[in-house]
Amino acid sequence: MSIVDILIIFVSIVVTSFISGLLSLGGGTILMGVFVWIMPVALAMMLHGLTQFVSNGSRAVVYWKHIRWPLISGYVIGALAITGIFSLIAYVPDKAVVFLLCGTLPFANYVIPKGYALDVTKRGQSVTCGFVNTGVMLTSGVSGPVLDVFFNKTDLTRFQIMGTKGLIQSLAHCLKVIYFGGIILATTGEFDMGIPLVGRKPPGVQIRQQDERSAISQICAVHDFGDRSDLLRSWRHAADRRLG
């Protein structure tokens, strides 16, 4: 990553923070587009999650006493369920998918049929909100317009909406950081079934050890040393211990 890229990222964070502060929308989506344009998707998702976690977390702290906790508990159930499903397939979206979703999500409210309104305060809809919102978050990196659909028709006060949404988005971005951070860590070493295994040697080391042992056996066979030499047996034993 060049100095220019780092400068663009820094300026984008500052500018989009002002946009979010003034308009309370749009900043996270713009920032996600900049990050994906410069970085690989998984890394962009993780960095975006860290910045937005702080932004939304501060809003949750300010309106902490107004948070509707029953909605949070339902949301967490749905969020963990969809994150578990994503973890089974270790899905990482293409850049084209991220850009497409970032461009279309602002129109999510127009997808809902007239006469039918989602309401996060109604029974079961907080779980649905957690499932859908987190799924969109892990696919596009942002989900604000989708979350708004669940809050637009509620009877909550403005402070309750801001506090509850702030905490919900903080949790969503936290799950995003954990999810894509785990994928990044998994791809840097050996893992089985998508789970990193601690304490096992990297595949390249195991292959090199097998090649060296094979070479030792071939040398012994070519020179017909066999097991007649105590010195050779000691050398082979010491080599096995070093390679093991």
Summary of the structure (lengths in Angstrom):
residues: 244
radius of gyration: 26.1
end to end distance: 38.3
largest distance: 90.8
contacts: 726
relative contact order: 0.12
helix: 75%
strand: 2%
